[in-house]
Amino acid sequence: MTLRDQIAEQALTLPPADRAFLAELLEESLSSNGFATPELAAQWVAEVKRRVELYDRGETRAYDIRTVMQSMRNELEERRSRTAG
């Protein structure tokens, strides 16, 4: 088992609040990677936090990614069919 696997395994045994703390810490360490500017990274972090809070309060739902992607593919195919005909 790699060190990374060991760390992940140990982290998953922590209480939820500690896992959330680590997740936020790790996310912040990566927040500007892949974004054009630090400002965009900060805005995305704020949006993710907002969405998580909505979910935690029961104000929004989570959806399985496979279901969502299939629904999007179906809708795209329907739109293509309508415009091609």
C-alpha positions in Angstrom: 0.0 0.0 0.0 1.4 3.4 -0.9 1.7 6.3 1.5 -1.1 8.1 -0.3 -3.4 5.1 0.2 -2.4 4.9 3.8 -3.2 8.5 4.4 -6.5 8.3 2.5 -7.5 5.2 4.6 -6.7 7.0 7.8 -8.4 10.2 6.8 -11.6 8.2 6.0 -11.7 7.0 9.6 -11.9 10.5 11.0 -15.1 12.1 12.2 -17.0 14.1 9.6 -15.9 17.5 10.9 -12.3 16.5 10.7 -12.7 15.1 7.2 -14.4 18.3 6.1 -11.5 20.3 7.6 -9.0 18.2 5.7 -11.0 18.4 2.5 -11.2 22.2 2.7 -7.5 22.5 3.5 -6.6 20.3 0.5 -9.0 22.1 -1.8 -7.6 25.5 -0.8 -4.1 24.2 -1.6 -5.2 23.5 -5.1 -7.7 26.4 -5.5 -5.8 28.4 -8.1 -4.6 25.3 -10.2 -6.5 25.1 -13.4 -8.1 28.6 -13.1 -7.1 31.6 -15.2 -6.8 33.8 -12.1 -6.8 33.5 -8.3 -10.0 35.5 -8.3 -11.8 32.9 -10.5 -10.4 30.2 -8.2 -11.8 32.1 -5.1 -15.2 32.5 -6.8 -15.4 28.8 -7.6 -14.5 27.9 -4.0 -17.2 30.2 -2.8 -19.8 28.7 -5.2 -18.8 25.1 -4.1 -19.2 26.1 -0.5 -22.6 27.7 -1.2 -23.8 24.5 -3.0 -22.6 22.2 -0.2 -24.4 24.4 2.4 -27.6 24.2 0.4 -27.3 20.4 0.2 -26.5 20.2 3.9 -29.6 22.2 4.7 -31.7 20.0 2.5 -32.5 22.8 0.1 -31.1 20.9 -3.0 -30.6 17.3 -4.0 -27.6 15.3 -5.3 -27.9 13.3 -8.5 -26.0 10.3 -9.7 -23.5 11.5 -12.4 -24.3 8.5 -14.7 -28.0 9.4 -14.6 -27.3 13.1 -15.2 -24.9 12.4 -18.1 -27.3 10.0 -19.8 -30.1 12.6 -19.5 -27.9 15.3 -21.0 -26.9 12.9 -23.9 -30.6 12.1 -24.5 -31.6 15.7 -24.6 -28.7 16.6 -26.9 -29.7 13.8 -29.3 -33.3 15.0 -29.3 -32.2 18.6 -30.1 -30.0 17.4 -32.8 -32.8 15.3 -34.3 -35.2 18.3 -34.2 -32.7 20.6 -35.9 -31.6 18.1 -38.5 -35.1 17.3 -39.7 
